[in-house]
Amino acid sequence: MSDLFTSELTHTQHQNAPLAEQLRPQTLAEVIGQKHLLGEGQPLSVAFAHKRMHSMIFWGPPGVGKTTLARLVAHSFEAQFVALSAVLSGVKEIREVVEQAHIWQNQGRQTILFVDEVHRFNKSQQDAFLPHVESGLLTFIGATTENPSFEVNNALLSRATVYVLEPLNAQELNELIQRASQATGCAVNDDAQKMLVDSADGDARRLLNHFEQAMRLVMSNEHNDGSADNIITAEHLKSSLGATLRRFDLGGEAFYDQISALHKSVRGSNPDAALYWFCRMLDGGADPRYLARRIVRMAWEDIGLADPRAMQICNDAAQTYERLGSPEGELALAQAVIYLSIAAKSNAGYQAYNQARAWVKQDGSRPVPLHLRNAPTQLMKSLDYGKAYRYAHDEPEAYAAGEQYLPDEMPTVNFYQPTERGLEAKIKEKLEYLKGLDEQNRIRKGEK
């Protein structure tokens, strides 16, 4: 148990604290982000302005200000603030808080109990402080990254207002970088600034930690080479955050040259060459199970939805080998190789997957639109989860023309572009037809 406001950090302690702690806002005006809660006329700003203390739960991803807001609440209401971590605390610690709260109550002081990671408390632990929240002895503030509908007792949930905190957007993260630069005297060039924002993914604490790691490297370089640029570059970030490139080399260059030749012969629709390299590898002692795995991969990578039978044939061949073993099972693998070689080719699905993965990796964690969210609890319904969702089966042709399934404000993407070969020709025709229905819907609604 700790009272976060009975002892301030000494100047030396503050300097030695992590940058994220040093820059933690001390007033509401210093908070970056959460304008939907803290902007003029918004719920929390109104509560602060009118001194309306009430139990609340801050729900949001890491590094968005849950703990900071809890501290500011206590400071604003001049209450005794007690912090517990649900990871480290139990019923014993809760009882100690209750005893101390009674003492403070007799002295005319209010007590705010802050429980970090409240979702880690089990039902009995939550029940231990529930009566004291109900009686008004404790004002409860919980912080959680998990949905409180599932992780917090209904009785406690009904007595606390849930505030949903959002990840910081790029503009807010850039503002945080400027604040860190001013506080440390360490500038950030444009490339590094973008890298910091991208790697933070909406998490202020992560951004400041990355900034601090790079800053230490900059300072270390200054000490070593005598320069005094004090500028964080993309190279500093790459060095301080660790290399992401991984080396893959199991040896046997000839082995991997041959599997490459097999794969490219299949892709090139040459069954004779594909069989030759397949048999060369078997003759050289290659494990047929390894070849079976590679054959299945070829089906997904180079044939795809142009001929979905290819995947089934390859899977059946792999299972046949497991049942028969060598040499009988190798015949099934060989015929799978032949089929792949003569099948219609498409890497549209493979390309679509790679493009989508690359997009997600460089993009932030965009929230799921409210109308696409599931709403099994009353709280979630009150937050408009699932509101205005259109059930496709109830729409003409079982298609909700014009419905938006990507995150709000996300640019239009076209990852999957089917070819004119095999079944994909039909898939392409179907997608073009559905796009036509979308266009008709826009015309009916008068949209451009």
Disulfide bonds with the S-S distance in Angstrom:
none
